[in-house]
Amino acid sequence: MSDTKLRSAYVLSALIAVLALIAAGAGLLIDELYQGNALLVAGWHGNDLVTLTVAIPTLVASLILSVRGSRRARLVWLGMLAYTLYNFAYYLFGAAFNSFFLLYVTLFDLSIFALIFALVRLDVDDIGQSFSGGTPVKWIAGFMGFVAIGLTAVYASESLKFVVTGQVPEIVISTGHLTNIVFALDLSLVVPWFILGAIWLWQRRPWGYVLATILNVKGAVYMLALSAVTVSAVRAGASDDLAQVWLWGTIGLGSLVASLVLLGNVEPIERR
């Protein structure tokens, strides 16, 4: 695949890395940038820490290696673009209005366009054929389906409970939001894609390999971010519930293992 086809996506990705560095760094350094209760503020700080120390370096490293022609790095790069899209959607729609609002809009929009420009130019058939025939697609697809069904069950039960009893979900009360941004984004940007990726991976379609790798790379890093959010909230005294770290850690570990297995089954260009 000619890297010139991906030039626009590469340029946007470099800009995303710079702007994300500014957003996350400022979030940690500027006092009172984030408004809201202590739980929310601590959460933003935990998220910024992982974005700054893990997500941005991974995005930059995978971008550089992708430019050099690595298929594995290309998939990781796309996964990190999915991370920036999902991550800054939370800031755009969930953070109280602040001085960086336009920066969140820009990061969200650039992530969308970078993914579109990359995916429409991606040689999906070439990448799909580069995966080993022994790739354990069924257990990875099963894991993705399990996560999707589990998230749907939790969110649907909470939502239906409100329909029946009028009881507002605890997460809405504790964050002070008017609605549940977690439910909204996960049911639109996570669950449907996990299900589609799992089905296509089970069928060994080229897009299945691509989607599964992208989603699990993104999932592994974002579960680390959620773990940091939980720990940050406990350290700030805004929460005493560390049990969620086990949940995020378990899902994150599953996504990390799935990512490593998928990437490990991609044959280098030289071998093919």
C-alpha positions as CSV (number, residue, x, y, z in Angstrom):
1,M,0.0,0.0,0.0
2,S,1.3,3.4,-0.9
3,D,1.7,5.6,2.2
4,T,0.9,8.7,0.0
5,K,-2.7,7.5,0.1
6,L,-2.7,8.0,3.9
7,R,-0.9,11.3,3.9
8,S,-4.0,13.3,4.9
9,A,-4.8,11.0,7.8
10,Y,-1.1,11.1,8.9
11,V,-1.0,14.9,8.9
12,L,-4.3,15.1,10.9
13,S,-2.9,12.5,13.3
14,A,0.2,14.5,14.0
15,L,-2.0,17.5,14.7
16,I,-4.2,15.5,17.0
17,A,-1.2,14.4,19.0
18,V,-0.1,18.0,19.5
19,L,-3.5,19.2,20.4
20,A,-4.2,16.3,22.7
21,L,-0.9,17.0,24.4
22,I,-2.0,20.5,25.1
23,A,-5.4,19.5,26.3
24,A,-4.2,16.7,28.6
25,G,-1.2,18.7,29.9
26,A,-3.4,21.8,30.6
27,G,-6.0,19.7,32.3
28,L,-3.3,18.5,34.8
29,L,-1.6,21.9,35.2
30,I,-4.3,24.5,35.2
31,D,-6.2,24.8,38.4
32,E,-10.0,25.1,38.2
33,L,-10.0,24.3,34.4
34,Y,-12.6,21.6,35.2
35,Q,-15.8,22.5,36.9
36,G,-18.3,20.3,38.7
37,N,-18.2,18.1,41.8
38,A,-15.0,16.5,43.2
39,L,-15.8,13.1,41.6
40,L,-15.9,14.6,38.1
41,V,-12.8,16.8,38.5
42,A,-10.8,13.9,39.9
43,G,-12.0,11.7,37.0
44,W,-10.8,14.2,34.3
45,H,-7.4,14.4,36.0
46,G,-7.0,10.6,36.0
47,N,-8.1,10.5,32.3
48,D,-5.6,13.3,31.4
49,L,-2.8,11.4,33.0
50,V,-3.3,8.2,30.9
51,T,-3.8,10.3,27.8
52,L,-0.6,12.1,28.4
53,T,1.6,9.2,29.4
54,V,0.2,6.3,27.4
55,A,-2.2,7.3,24.7
56,I,-0.3,10.1,23.0
57,P,3.1,8.2,23.0
58,T,1.4,5.2,21.6
59,L,-0.3,7.3,18.9
60,V,2.9,9.0,17.9
61,A,5.0,5.8,17.9
62,S,2.5,3.8,15.9
63,L,2.1,6.8,13.5
64,I,5.8,6.8,12.8
65,L,6.0,3.1,12.3
66,S,2.9,3.1,10.1
67,V,4.5,5.7,7.8
68,R,7.4,3.4,7.5
69,G,5.1,0.6,6.3
70,S,4.3,-1.6,9.3
71,R,0.9,-3.2,9.0
72,R,0.9,-3.9,12.8
73,A,1.6,-0.3,13.6
74,R,-1.1,0.8,11.1
75,L,-3.7,-1.1,13.1
76,V,-2.4,0.3,16.4
77,W,-2.5,3.8,14.9
78,L,-6.1,3.4,13.9
79,G,-6.9,2.1,17.3
80,M,-5.4,5.1,18.9
81,L,-7.4,7.4,16.6
82,A,-10.5,5.5,17.8
83,Y,-9.3,6.3,21.4
84,T,-9.0,10.0,20.7
85,L,-12.4,10.1,19.1
86,Y,-14.1,8.3,22.0
87,N,-12.1,10.1,24.7
88,F,-12.6,13.6,23.6
89,A,-16.3,12.9,22.9
90,Y,-16.5,12.7,26.7
91,Y,-14.8,16.1,27.1
92,L,-16.9,17.7,24.5
93,F,-20.3,16.4,25.7
94,G,-19.5,15.7,29.3
95,A,-17.2,18.3,30.7
96,A,-18.6,21.6,32.0
97,F,-18.0,24.4,29.6
98,N,-14.5,25.8,30.0
99,S,-11.7,27.6,28.1
100,F,-10.8,24.5,26.1
101,F,-14.3,23.9,24.6
102,L,-13.2,24.7,21.1
103,L,-10.1,22.5,21.5
104,Y,-12.3,19.6,22.4
105,V,-14.5,20.3,19.3
106,T,-11.4,20.4,17.2
107,L,-10.0,17.1,18.6
108,F,-13.3,15.4,18.2
109,D,-13.7,16.5,14.6
110,L,-10.1,15.8,13.6
111,S,-10.4,12.3,15.0
112,I,-13.5,11.7,12.9
113,F,-11.9,13.0,9.7
114,A,-8.6,11.2,10.3
115,L,-10.4,7.9,10.8
116,I,-12.5,8.5,7.7
117,F,-9.5,9.4,5.5
118,A,-7.5,6.4,6.8
119,L,-10.3,3.8,6.5
120,V,-11.4,4.7,3.0
121,R,-7.7,4.5,1.8
122,L,-6.9,1.4,3.8
123,D,-6.1,-1.8,1.8
124,V,-8.4,-3.9,3.9
125,D,-8.0,-7.0,1.8
126,D,-4.2,-6.9,2.0
127,I,-4.3,-6.5,5.8
128,G,-6.9,-9.2,6.1
129,Q,-4.9,-11.7,4.1
130,S,-1.8,-10.9,6.2
131,F,-3.4,-12.6,9.2
132,S,-2.3,-16.1,9.9
133,G,-4.9,-18.8,9.2
134,G,-4.4,-20.0,12.7
135,T,-5.5,-16.8,14.3
136,P,-7.9,-17.8,17.1
137,V,-10.8,-15.7,15.9
138,K,-13.6,-17.5,17.7
139,W,-12.4,-16.8,21.2
140,I,-11.6,-13.2,20.4
141,A,-15.0,-12.7,18.8
142,G,-16.6,-14.4,21.8
143,F,-14.8,-12.0,24.2
144,M,-16.0,-9.0,22.2
145,G,-19.6,-10.3,22.1
146,F,-19.5,-11.0,25.8
147,V,-18.3,-7.4,26.5
148,A,-21.0,-5.9,24.2
149,I,-23.8,-8.0,25.7
150,G,-22.6,-7.2,29.3
151,L,-22.5,-3.5,28.7
152,T,-25.9,-3.6,27.0
153,A,-27.4,-5.6,29.9
154,V,-26.2,-3.1,32.5
155,Y,-27.2,0.0,30.6
156,A,-30.6,-1.3,29.5
157,S,-31.5,-2.6,33.0
158,E,-30.7,0.8,34.5
159,S,-32.7,2.6,31.8
160,L,-35.7,0.3,32.0
161,K,-35.6,0.6,35.8
162,F,-36.1,4.3,35.4
163,V,-39.1,3.7,33.0
164,V,-40.8,1.4,35.6
165,T,-39.8,3.1,38.9
166,G,-38.7,6.6,38.0
167,Q,-35.4,5.9,39.8
168,V,-32.6,7.9,38.3
169,P,-29.4,5.8,37.8
170,E,-26.8,6.4,40.6
171,I,-24.1,7.4,38.1
172,V,-26.3,10.3,36.9
173,I,-26.9,11.5,40.5
174,S,-23.2,11.1,41.5
175,T,-21.8,13.0,38.5
176,G,-24.5,15.7,38.5
177,H,-25.0,15.3,34.8
178,L,-28.5,15.8,33.3
179,T,-28.1,12.5,31.5
180,N,-25.7,9.6,31.4
181,I,-22.9,10.4,29.0
182,V,-21.4,6.9,29.6
183,F,-24.6,5.1,28.6
184,A,-25.0,7.3,25.5
185,L,-21.5,6.9,24.1
186,D,-21.0,3.3,24.9
187,L,-24.4,2.3,23.3
188,S,-23.5,4.3,20.2
189,L,-19.7,4.1,19.8
190,V,-18.8,0.8,21.5
191,V,-21.5,-1.8,21.6
192,P,-22.7,-1.8,17.9
193,W,-19.1,-1.9,16.7
194,F,-18.0,-4.6,19.1
195,I,-20.9,-6.7,17.8
196,L,-20.3,-6.1,14.2
197,G,-16.5,-6.6,14.6
198,A,-17.2,-9.9,16.5
199,I,-19.5,-11.2,13.8
200,W,-17.1,-10.3,10.9
201,L,-14.1,-11.7,12.8
202,W,-15.9,-15.0,13.5
203,Q,-16.6,-15.1,9.7
204,R,-12.9,-14.3,9.0
205,R,-13.8,-11.3,6.9
206,P,-11.0,-8.8,6.2
207,W,-13.0,-6.0,7.9
208,G,-13.4,-8.3,10.9
209,Y,-9.7,-8.5,11.5
210,V,-9.3,-4.8,11.1
211,L,-12.2,-3.8,13.3
212,A,-11.4,-6.3,16.0
213,T,-7.8,-5.1,16.3
214,I,-8.8,-1.4,16.3
215,L,-11.5,-1.8,18.9
216,N,-9.4,-3.9,21.2
217,V,-6.4,-1.6,21.0
218,K,-8.6,1.3,21.9
219,G,-10.4,-0.7,24.6
220,A,-7.1,-1.7,26.3
221,V,-5.9,1.9,26.6
222,Y,-9.3,3.3,27.6
223,M,-9.8,0.7,30.3
224,L,-6.5,1.9,31.7
225,A,-7.9,5.4,31.6
226,L,-11.0,4.3,33.5
227,S,-8.9,2.6,36.1
228,A,-6.9,5.8,36.5
229,V,-10.2,7.7,36.8
230,T,-11.4,5.4,39.6
231,V,-8.1,5.6,41.5
232,S,-7.9,9.4,41.1
233,A,-11.4,9.7,42.5
234,V,-10.5,7.6,45.6
235,R,-7.3,9.5,46.2
236,A,-9.2,12.8,46.0
237,G,-11.7,11.5,48.6
238,A,-14.6,11.7,46.1
239,S,-15.2,8.0,46.2
240,D,-14.3,4.9,48.2
241,D,-15.1,2.4,45.5
242,L,-11.9,0.8,44.2
243,A,-13.8,-2.3,43.1
244,Q,-14.4,-0.8,39.7
245,V,-10.7,-1.1,39.0
246,W,-11.1,-4.9,38.9
247,L,-13.9,-4.6,36.3
248,W,-12.0,-2.1,34.1
249,G,-8.8,-4.1,34.6
250,T,-10.4,-7.4,33.6
251,I,-11.9,-5.9,30.4
252,G,-8.7,-4.1,29.6
253,L,-6.6,-7.1,30.1
254,G,-8.9,-9.1,27.8
255,S,-8.6,-6.4,25.1
256,L,-4.9,-6.2,25.6
257,V,-4.5,-10.0,25.1
258,A,-6.8,-10.0,22.1
259,S,-4.8,-7.1,20.6
260,L,-1.5,-8.8,21.1
261,V,-2.8,-12.1,19.7
262,L,-4.2,-10.4,16.6
263,L,-1.1,-8.3,16.0
264,G,1.1,-11.3,16.6
265,N,-0.7,-13.2,13.8
266,V,0.0,-10.4,11.3
267,E,2.7,-11.6,8.9
268,P,5.4,-9.0,8.2
269,I,5.6,-7.7,4.6
270,E,9.0,-9.4,4.1
271,R,7.7,-12.8,4.9
272,R,4.8,-12.5,2.5
